[in-house]
Amino acid sequence: MEMALQLADEPDPALTEARADLEGAEADRRLIESTLGIRASISGNLRWIKPDPLAPDPSQNDSSFHFNVRKRLYDFGRSRYGLSAVRSEIAASEWFYEDARQQRRIEIMARFFEVLLADMEYDRDSEATSVAYARYDRLRDRNELGQVSDIDVQQAASEYRRVRRRRTVSQGRQRTRRALLAEVLNRPGRLPVTLVEPELSDLDREPPAVDNLIQEALKKNPVLRALRFQVQSIQKKLKEDRAGRNPILTAEIHRAFYERRFGSRDQWRADMMLEVPLLTGGTVEAAEAEHLAELHRLEARLDRRTREVRQAVLERWEDIQALRMGLVEARARVEYRDLYLDRSRSLYELEVKTDLGDAMTQNVAALLHEMEVKFQLALEWARLDALTGNSVPVVKNLSGRSGKTSSP
């Protein structure tokens, strides 16, 4: 599973979308910075004229070449607020990307666990099928000797067909679960055969107080952080809109080369221009109204998400508490089934009882239940970590236990 989680940062639709938003915000930042940069341009024209007879220069070539340098010196807050807004948007995109990355890791964990559970379910159903067939075959022999009725044989045959069908369903589930894991790992069609059960240590540890977890989540949850940065961004954009009524101070240097020279033609020119808007045609007011509506929408979304995070932390905390108790129960059940299997094996060897097959089936079922509880508890811890802004931990593989080794 550690190897699977290492693929979490590979291209994925959700990650690609979040990365595209981040790249778009970076592009907006560069666009605003460019308004304060130096702009240089050259231009030229080839012109043939027929001058007036009284012109001091009778030449007909009136071509020219121009070199122009222009820079905005100060815009009284427009670019400053714009850059601040974009930087907040970049921070928001980074936190949305982090959340998408964490959710992808949880999805990989869930798909990985589903494959292991599907393998264990197949083992359980295969064992049950073997036991049912053995009982059916034994009753057929006894029926031929007149020791059991035809009804008993038909009942055993019906039970055998039922568990055999369930085994077929389990076998199909093995393949579909592997296909889902291959898809989420960006390896479609390359179904894994053998999976190693991950090491899940300290699952039953006591979680922190729920109130402390809620406060931590409200501060560090990546989506809440992203939304707060988006609110800041819109607030800065509103200031940028209002700065649209402010003047713009620009400097310009112009160098020209003329074929025909006159006293009114300047070879060098330096300008300092102050542009003061008098009427904006309502564009400033329209942009301000649009951003104000966006601010209200984001504030509502932030409030709604805050409530959702608070409730989600509480639910994860409650689920972890219940699953911790369930894990204790599941382990006790496994211990009981291990002892029962040992006793059944001893009695079988002494030919006292013949329920060894049922004992083995129940033992596998107990192990499956324990695995289900462990995996669900691991996922709940991972979801709680993601909610509270902590990194989803990378689990390590055990070296001695493995999943289904045969191809589904």
C-alpha positions as CSV (number, residue, x, y, z in Angstrom):
1,M,0.0,0.0,0.0
2,E,2.9,2.3,0.6
3,M,3.8,1.9,-3.0
4,A,0.2,2.7,-4.0
5,L,0.2,5.9,-2.0
6,Q,3.4,7.0,-3.6
7,L,1.4,7.3,-6.8
8,A,-1.1,9.8,-5.2
9,D,0.6,12.8,-6.8
10,E,0.5,11.4,-10.3
11,P,-1.9,13.1,-12.8
12,D,-5.5,12.7,-11.8
13,P,-8.6,14.6,-12.9
14,A,-9.2,16.2,-9.5
15,L,-5.5,17.1,-9.0
16,T,-5.2,18.3,-12.6
17,E,-8.2,20.6,-12.1
18,A,-6.8,22.0,-8.8
19,R,-3.4,22.5,-10.5
20,A,-5.0,24.3,-13.4
21,D,-6.7,26.7,-10.9
22,L,-3.4,27.4,-9.3
23,E,-1.7,28.0,-12.7
24,G,-4.5,30.4,-13.6
25,A,-4.0,32.4,-10.5
26,E,-0.2,32.5,-11.2
27,A,-1.0,33.8,-14.7
28,D,-3.2,36.5,-13.2
29,R,-0.4,37.6,-11.0
30,R,2.0,37.9,-13.9
31,L,-0.6,39.8,-15.8
32,I,-1.0,42.4,-13.1
33,E,2.8,42.7,-12.6
34,S,3.2,43.3,-16.3
35,T,1.2,46.5,-16.0
36,L,4.0,48.0,-13.8
37,G,6.7,46.7,-16.1
38,I,8.7,48.6,-18.7
39,R,7.1,48.5,-22.2
40,A,9.3,49.1,-25.2
41,S,8.3,49.2,-28.9
42,I,9.7,50.1,-32.2
43,S,7.8,51.2,-35.3
44,G,8.7,52.5,-38.7
45,N,7.1,53.5,-42.0
46,L,8.2,53.9,-45.5
47,R,6.6,57.0,-47.0
48,W,7.0,58.7,-50.4
49,I,5.6,62.2,-50.8
50,K,5.5,65.1,-53.2
51,P,6.5,68.1,-51.1
52,D,5.2,71.6,-51.6
53,P,7.4,73.8,-53.7
54,L,7.9,76.1,-50.8
55,A,9.0,73.3,-48.4
56,P,12.6,73.8,-47.1
57,D,13.4,70.2,-47.8
58,P,12.4,69.2,-51.4
59,S,13.2,65.4,-50.9
60,Q,10.5,62.9,-51.4
61,N,11.5,60.3,-48.9
62,D,9.6,60.9,-45.7
63,S,10.3,57.6,-44.0
64,S,10.9,57.4,-40.2
65,F,11.8,55.0,-37.4
66,H,10.6,55.3,-33.8
67,F,11.7,53.7,-30.5
68,N,9.3,54.2,-27.5
69,V,9.8,53.2,-23.8
70,R,6.8,53.5,-21.4
71,K,6.4,52.7,-17.8
72,R,3.6,53.2,-15.3
73,L,5.1,54.9,-12.3
74,Y,2.2,54.9,-9.9
75,D,-1.5,54.2,-10.0
76,F,-2.5,55.1,-6.5
77,G,-3.4,51.6,-5.3
78,R,-4.8,49.8,-8.4
79,S,-1.9,47.4,-9.0
80,R,-1.1,47.1,-5.3
81,Y,-4.6,45.9,-4.4
82,G,-4.7,43.8,-7.6
83,L,-1.5,42.0,-6.7
84,S,-2.6,41.4,-3.1
85,A,-5.9,39.9,-4.4
86,V,-4.1,37.6,-6.8
87,R,-1.7,36.5,-4.1
88,S,-4.6,35.6,-1.9
89,E,-6.2,33.7,-4.8
90,I,-2.9,31.8,-5.3
91,A,-2.9,30.8,-1.6
92,A,-6.5,29.6,-1.9
93,S,-5.6,27.5,-4.9
94,E,-2.7,25.9,-3.1
95,W,-4.9,24.9,-0.2
96,F,-7.6,23.5,-2.6
97,Y,-4.8,21.5,-4.3
98,E,-3.7,20.2,-0.9
99,D,-7.2,19.1,0.0
100,A,-7.6,17.3,-3.4
101,R,-4.3,15.6,-2.8
102,Q,-5.4,14.4,0.7
103,Q,-8.7,13.2,-0.6
104,R,-7.0,11.2,-3.4
105,R,-4.8,9.5,-0.8
106,I,-7.9,8.5,1.2
107,E,-9.5,7.2,-2.0
108,I,-6.5,5.1,-2.8
109,M,-6.5,3.7,0.8
110,A,-10.2,2.8,0.5
111,R,-9.8,1.1,-2.9
112,F,-6.8,-0.8,-1.6
113,F,-8.8,-2.0,1.4
114,E,-11.7,-3.0,-0.8
115,V,-9.5,-5.4,-2.7
116,L,-8.1,-7.0,0.4
117,L,-11.7,-7.4,1.8
118,A,-12.9,-8.9,-1.5
119,D,-10.0,-11.5,-1.3
120,M,-11.0,-12.4,2.2
121,E,-14.7,-12.6,1.3
122,Y,-13.7,-15.0,-1.5
123,D,-11.7,-17.1,0.9
124,R,-14.7,-17.3,3.3
125,D,-17.2,-18.2,0.5
126,S,-14.8,-20.8,-0.9
127,E,-14.4,-22.4,2.5
128,A,-18.2,-22.4,2.9
129,T,-18.6,-23.9,-0.6
130,S,-16.2,-26.7,0.2
131,V,-18.0,-27.5,3.5
132,A,-21.5,-27.4,1.9
133,Y,-20.4,-29.7,-0.9
134,A,-18.8,-32.2,1.5
135,R,-22.0,-32.3,3.5
136,Y,-24.1,-32.7,0.3
137,D,-21.8,-35.5,-0.9
138,R,-21.9,-37.2,2.4
139,L,-25.7,-37.1,2.6
140,R,-26.0,-38.5,-0.9
141,D,-23.9,-41.6,0.2
142,R,-26.1,-42.0,3.3
143,N,-29.2,-41.6,1.2
144,E,-28.2,-44.5,-1.0
145,L,-27.9,-46.6,2.2
146,G,-31.3,-45.5,3.3
147,Q,-30.1,-43.5,6.3
148,V,-31.4,-40.1,5.3
149,S,-34.4,-39.0,3.3
150,D,-34.5,-37.4,-0.1
151,I,-35.6,-34.1,1.5
152,D,-32.4,-33.9,3.5
153,V,-30.4,-34.5,0.4
154,Q,-32.3,-31.8,-1.6
155,Q,-31.9,-29.3,1.3
156,A,-28.1,-29.9,1.3
157,A,-28.0,-29.6,-2.5
158,S,-29.9,-26.3,-2.3
159,E,-27.5,-24.9,0.4
160,Y,-24.5,-26.0,-1.7
161,R,-25.9,-24.2,-4.8
162,R,-26.6,-21.1,-2.7
163,V,-23.0,-20.8,-1.3
164,R,-21.5,-21.7,-4.6
165,R,-23.4,-18.8,-6.2
166,R,-22.2,-16.5,-3.4
167,R,-18.6,-17.6,-4.2
168,T,-19.1,-16.7,-7.8
169,V,-20.3,-13.3,-6.8
170,S,-17.3,-12.9,-4.5
171,Q,-15.0,-13.9,-7.4
172,G,-16.5,-11.2,-9.6
173,R,-16.2,-8.7,-6.9
174,Q,-12.5,-9.4,-6.7
175,R,-12.0,-8.3,-10.3
176,T,-14.2,-5.2,-10.1
177,R,-12.5,-4.0,-7.0
178,R,-9.1,-4.5,-8.6
179,A,-10.3,-2.6,-11.7
180,L,-11.3,0.3,-9.5
181,L,-8.0,0.3,-7.7
182,A,-6.2,0.2,-11.1
183,E,-8.3,3.2,-12.3
184,V,-7.6,5.3,-9.2
185,L,-3.8,4.5,-9.6
186,N,-3.9,5.6,-13.3
187,R,-3.2,2.0,-14.3
188,P,-6.4,1.0,-16.2
189,G,-6.4,-2.6,-17.3
190,R,-3.3,-3.5,-15.2
191,L,-5.1,-5.4,-12.4
192,P,-3.0,-6.2,-9.4
193,V,-2.8,-9.8,-8.4
194,T,-1.1,-9.9,-5.0
195,L,-1.6,-7.2,-2.4
196,V,0.2,-7.0,0.9
197,E,-1.9,-6.1,3.9
198,P,-0.6,-2.8,5.3
199,E,0.6,-2.3,8.8
200,L,-2.0,-0.4,10.8
201,S,-0.6,0.3,14.2
202,D,-2.1,2.2,17.1
203,L,-5.5,2.2,15.6
204,D,-7.3,1.9,18.9
205,R,-5.6,4.9,20.5
206,E,-7.7,7.3,22.4
207,P,-8.7,10.3,20.2
208,P,-8.2,13.8,21.5
209,A,-11.2,15.7,23.0
210,V,-13.8,16.4,20.4
211,D,-13.9,20.1,21.2
212,N,-10.1,20.4,20.7
213,L,-10.4,18.6,17.4
214,I,-13.2,20.9,16.2
215,Q,-11.1,24.0,17.1
216,E,-8.1,22.5,15.3
217,A,-10.2,21.8,12.2
218,L,-11.7,25.3,12.1
219,K,-8.1,26.7,12.1
220,K,-6.3,24.2,9.9
221,N,-8.9,22.6,7.5
222,P,-7.5,23.2,4.0
223,V,-10.8,24.0,2.4
224,L,-11.6,26.6,5.2
225,R,-8.2,28.1,4.7
226,A,-8.8,28.3,1.0
227,L,-12.2,29.9,1.4
228,R,-10.8,32.5,3.8
229,F,-8.1,33.4,1.3
230,Q,-10.8,33.7,-1.4
231,V,-12.7,36.1,0.8
232,Q,-9.6,38.1,1.3
233,S,-9.0,38.2,-2.4
234,I,-12.5,39.5,-3.2
235,Q,-12.1,42.2,-0.5
236,K,-8.9,43.3,-2.1
237,K,-10.6,43.3,-5.5
238,L,-13.2,45.6,-4.1
239,K,-10.5,48.0,-3.1
240,E,-9.0,47.7,-6.5
241,D,-12.3,48.6,-8.1
242,R,-12.6,51.7,-5.9
243,A,-9.1,52.6,-6.9
244,G,-10.3,52.7,-10.5
245,R,-11.3,56.3,-9.8
246,N,-7.7,57.2,-8.9
247,P,-5.1,58.9,-11.3
248,I,-2.4,57.1,-13.2
249,L,1.1,58.5,-13.5
250,T,3.1,57.3,-16.5
251,A,6.6,58.1,-17.9
252,E,7.5,57.8,-21.5
253,I,10.7,58.3,-23.6
254,H,10.5,58.6,-27.3
255,R,13.4,58.5,-29.9
256,A,12.8,59.1,-33.6
257,F,14.8,59.0,-36.8
258,Y,13.5,61.0,-39.8
259,E,14.7,61.1,-43.4
260,R,13.3,64.6,-43.7
261,R,14.1,66.9,-40.9
262,F,12.2,69.9,-39.7
263,G,12.5,72.1,-36.7
264,S,9.1,70.9,-35.4
265,R,10.3,67.2,-35.4
266,D,11.8,66.1,-32.1
267,Q,14.5,63.4,-32.1
268,W,14.2,62.9,-28.4
269,R,11.1,63.4,-26.2
270,A,10.5,62.6,-22.5
271,D,7.0,62.8,-21.1
272,M,5.5,62.6,-17.6
273,M,1.7,62.0,-17.9
274,L,-0.9,62.2,-15.2
275,E,-4.3,60.7,-16.2
276,V,-7.2,61.6,-13.9
277,P,-10.5,59.8,-14.6
278,L,-13.5,62.1,-14.5
279,L,-16.2,59.8,-15.8
280,T,-15.9,56.0,-16.0
281,G,-19.2,55.3,-17.6
282,G,-20.3,53.2,-14.7
283,T,-17.6,50.5,-15.2
284,V,-16.2,51.0,-11.7
285,E,-19.6,50.8,-10.0
286,A,-20.5,47.7,-12.1
287,A,-17.2,45.9,-11.2
288,E,-17.7,46.8,-7.5
289,A,-21.3,45.5,-7.5
290,E,-20.2,42.2,-9.1
291,H,-17.4,41.7,-6.6
292,L,-19.6,42.6,-3.7
293,A,-22.1,39.9,-4.8
294,E,-19.2,37.4,-5.1
295,L,-18.0,38.4,-1.6
296,H,-21.5,37.6,-0.2
297,R,-21.5,34.3,-2.0
298,L,-18.1,33.3,-0.7
299,E,-18.9,34.4,2.9
300,A,-22.0,32.2,2.8
301,R,-20.0,29.3,1.4
302,L,-17.4,29.7,4.1
303,D,-20.1,29.7,6.8
304,R,-21.8,26.6,5.3
305,R,-18.4,24.8,5.1
306,T,-17.6,25.7,8.6
307,R,-20.8,24.1,9.8
308,E,-20.1,21.0,7.7
309,V,-16.5,20.7,9.0
310,R,-17.7,21.0,12.6
311,Q,-20.3,18.3,12.1
312,A,-17.9,16.0,10.1
313,V,-15.3,16.1,12.9
314,L,-18.0,15.2,15.5
315,E,-19.2,12.3,13.3
316,R,-15.6,11.0,12.7
317,W,-14.9,11.2,16.4
318,E,-18.1,9.3,17.2
319,D,-17.3,6.7,14.5
320,I,-13.8,6.2,15.8
321,Q,-15.1,5.7,19.4
322,A,-17.6,3.1,18.2
323,L,-15.1,1.3,15.9
324,R,-12.5,1.2,18.7
325,M,-15.0,-0.8,20.8
326,G,-15.9,-2.8,17.7
327,L,-12.2,-3.7,17.2
328,V,-12.0,-5.0,20.8
329,E,-15.1,-7.1,20.1
330,A,-13.7,-8.4,16.7
331,R,-10.4,-9.4,18.3
332,A,-12.2,-11.3,21.0
333,R,-14.3,-13.0,18.4
334,V,-11.1,-14.1,16.5
335,E,-9.6,-15.4,19.7
336,Y,-12.7,-17.4,20.4
337,R,-12.9,-18.8,16.8
338,D,-9.2,-19.7,17.0
339,L,-9.8,-21.7,20.2
340,Y,-12.9,-23.3,18.7
341,L,-11.0,-24.3,15.6
342,D,-8.3,-25.9,17.6
343,R,-10.8,-27.9,19.6
344,S,-12.7,-28.9,16.4
345,R,-9.4,-30.0,14.8
346,S,-8.6,-32.1,17.9
347,L,-12.0,-33.7,17.9
348,Y,-11.8,-34.3,14.2
349,E,-8.5,-36.1,14.6
350,L,-10.1,-38.2,17.4
351,E,-13.1,-38.8,15.1
352,V,-15.4,-37.6,17.8
353,K,-17.0,-34.7,15.8
354,T,-16.9,-33.7,12.2
355,D,-17.7,-30.0,12.2
356,L,-14.1,-29.0,11.3
357,G,-15.2,-27.4,8.1
358,D,-17.8,-25.2,9.8
359,A,-15.2,-24.2,12.4
360,M,-12.8,-23.2,9.6
361,T,-15.5,-21.2,7.8
362,Q,-16.4,-19.3,11.0
363,N,-12.8,-18.6,11.7
364,V,-12.3,-17.0,8.3
365,A,-15.5,-15.0,8.8
366,A,-14.2,-13.7,12.1
367,L,-10.9,-12.7,10.5
368,L,-12.8,-10.9,7.8
369,H,-14.9,-9.0,10.3
370,E,-11.8,-8.0,12.2
371,M,-10.2,-6.8,8.9
372,E,-13.3,-4.8,8.0
373,V,-13.3,-3.0,11.4
374,K,-9.6,-2.3,11.2
375,F,-9.8,-0.9,7.7
376,Q,-12.8,1.2,8.5
377,L,-11.1,2.6,11.6
378,A,-8.0,3.4,9.6
379,L,-10.1,5.3,7.0
380,E,-11.9,7.2,9.8
381,W,-8.5,8.3,11.3
382,A,-7.3,9.3,7.8
383,R,-10.5,11.4,7.2
384,L,-10.1,13.0,10.6
385,D,-6.5,13.9,9.8
386,A,-7.6,15.4,6.6
387,L,-10.4,17.4,8.3
388,T,-8.0,18.8,10.9
389,G,-5.4,19.8,8.4
390,N,-2.9,17.0,9.2
391,S,-1.2,14.9,6.5
392,V,-2.8,11.5,5.9
393,P,-0.1,9.1,7.2
394,V,1.7,6.7,4.9
395,V,1.1,3.2,6.2
396,K,3.8,0.6,6.0
397,N,3.4,-2.9,4.6
398,L,3.7,-6.1,6.6
399,S,6.2,-8.6,5.3
400,G,4.4,-11.7,6.4
401,R,0.7,-11.4,5.5
402,S,-0.6,-11.0,2.0
403,G,-3.9,-10.8,0.2
404,K,-5.2,-13.2,-2.4
405,T,-2.3,-14.6,-4.4
406,S,-4.2,-16.1,-7.2
407,S,-5.6,-14.0,-10.1
408,P,-9.3,-13.2,-9.8
